Amino acid sequence: MSTLSMTELEQRYDGESHDWTHKVERLGFGRAYRHLLEQILSGYTLPPHARVLDAGVGTGLFTASLAKTTAATRADRSGRIAFHGVDISAEMLKEARTELNSSGINLHTTQGSVERLPYADETFDLVISAHVLEHLDRPEDALSEFERVLKPNGTLVIVSTQNGIWGRKITREWGVELISAESLLYMSLVAGLTQFKRVPFGGAGLPHFASYAATARKPACNSTSVHRISRCPVRERATGGEGCARRMPLALPTDGGVTRPLHEARRIPSAGITPRSPRSAATRKLCW
Ligand SMILES: C[S@@+](CC[C@H](N)C(=O)[O-])C[C@H]1O[C@@H](n2cnc3c(N)ncnc32)[C@H](O)[C@@H]1O
């Protein structure tokens, strides 16, 4: 659980907003974001008038990086991309608008939480979110929301802090709780996402050691093979309802039909998961 309340986090980010971009650019994250998105979007066609959401947009560095990719530039020529950003910090959003507007990017901002997104179902073609999930008490709620607001076949891109020297520093300084890639995979599946893939991040610089990246997709749901996940066998065996800290293999069907072990799962959502979407976890259909 994050040690800062949402109000404390909001105030802290409000205070950090004026030089946030400069700080993260200096650490190499701007370059790492640009390279990551170029790589992911190289085989992807953004539709004309695509809608993109940056969830926990901060001062807009991830969106600015996206706007510079070849795919976004190409898509923008055939119909302008609508960039949206949501964040709990009003000051971070103000900086994001100023910085992106000065680069000719019109960012629509909304103050709100990624755990309860202020958008209708199936609004976005692409949802991107960097270094936000680890701040949340219930990251599974955010993943469920990302799935809800994505259009069928829409893509999710996540960057999250990983365990290591940098991860421990961030944990101490910001009271975040790190999420392993395996937990993210599990939460994505429970949220109804598919095609989860880890993607190389950060080259040889600090971002590579500090964070990892992954993508997932919302299925079109025209598959003949439909599975249902309504309970979590790992969580059932865990004590105290806090998720399972033990190494415990769990066979999960994946898009390739292969089973994968799930190690060191943390904060695994369970039957108690209450998605904000009108569909309940028990009736949610997962297609892969
Ligand atoms: C580490 S910063 C990352 C900002 C930006 N994504 C980037 O990579 O430069 C985390 C951001 O998440 C926002 N945030 C934290 N919890 C949030 C929540 N529950 N809903 C929306 N935004 C949140 C913070 O206000 C902050 O702007």
The ligand as an SDF file (V2000), in Angstrom:
LIG
                    3D

 27 29  0  0  0  0  0  0  0  0999 V2000
    6.0010    9.8150  -11.5310 C   0  0  0  0  0  0  0  0  0  0  0  0
    4.8160   10.9420  -12.1580 S   0  0  0  0  0  0  0  0  0  0  0  0
    4.7740   10.4740  -13.8530 C   0  0  0  0  0  0  0  0  0  0  0  0
    4.2440   11.5420  -14.7540 C   0  0  0  0  0  0  0  0  0  0  0  0
    4.2840   11.1980  -16.2420 C   0  0  0  0  0  0  0  0  0  0  0  0
    3.4760   10.0340  -16.5370 N   0  0  0  0  0  0  0  0  0  0  0  0
    5.7120   10.9890  -16.6900 C   0  0  0  0  0  0  0  0  0  0  0  0
    6.0830    9.8470  -16.9420 O   0  0  0  0  0  0  0  0  0  0  0  0
    6.4540   11.9760  -16.8070 O   0  0  0  0  0  0  0  0  0  0  0  0
    3.3000   10.2890  -11.5360 C   0  0  0  0  0  0  0  0  0  0  0  0
    2.0850   11.0960  -11.9170 C   0  0  0  0  0  0  0  0  0  0  0  0
    0.9360   10.3410  -11.5760 O   0  0  0  0  0  0  0  0  0  0  0  0
   -0.0210   11.1870  -10.9800 C   0  0  0  0  0  0  0  0  0  0  0  0
   -0.8980   10.3640  -10.1440 N   0  0  0  0  0  0  0  0  0  0  0  0
   -0.6200    9.7050   -8.9990 C   0  0  0  0  0  0  0  0  0  0  0  0
   -1.6940    9.0370   -8.5710 N   0  0  0  0  0  0  0  0  0  0  0  0
   -2.6750    9.2590   -9.4720 C   0  0  0  0  0  0  0  0  0  0  0  0
   -4.0370    8.8410   -9.5960 C   0  0  0  0  0  0  0  0  0  0  0  0
   -4.6180    8.0580   -8.6910 N   0  0  0  0  0  0  0  0  0  0  0  0
   -4.7540    9.2620  -10.6700 N   0  0  0  0  0  0  0  0  0  0  0  0
   -4.1950   10.0810  -11.6130 C   0  0  0  0  0  0  0  0  0  0  0  0
   -2.9200   10.5140  -11.5380 N   0  0  0  0  0  0  0  0  0  0  0  0
   -2.1740   10.1060  -10.4870 C   0  0  0  0  0  0  0  0  0  0  0  0
    0.8080   12.2010  -10.2050 C   0  0  0  0  0  0  0  0  0  0  0  0
    0.0920   13.3770   -9.9050 O   0  0  0  0  0  0  0  0  0  0  0  0
    1.9650   12.4260  -11.1670 C   0  0  0  0  0  0  0  0  0  0  0  0
    1.6870   13.4520  -12.0830 O   0  0  0  0  0  0  0  0  0  0  0  0
  1  2  1  0
  2  3  1  0
  2 10  1  0
  3  4  1  0
  4  5  1  0
  5  6  1  0
  5  7  1  0
  7  8  2  0
  7  9  1  0
 10 11  1  0
 11 12  1  0
 11 26  1  0
 12 13  1  0
 13 14  1  0
 13 24  1  0
 14 15  1  0
 14 23  1  0
 15 16  2  0
 16 17  1  0
 17 18  1  0
 17 23  2  0
 18 19  1  0
 18 20  2  0
 20 21  1  0
 21 22  2  0
 22 23  1  0
 24 25  1  0
 24 26  1  0
 26 27  1  0
M  CHG  2   2   1   9  -1
M  END
$$$$
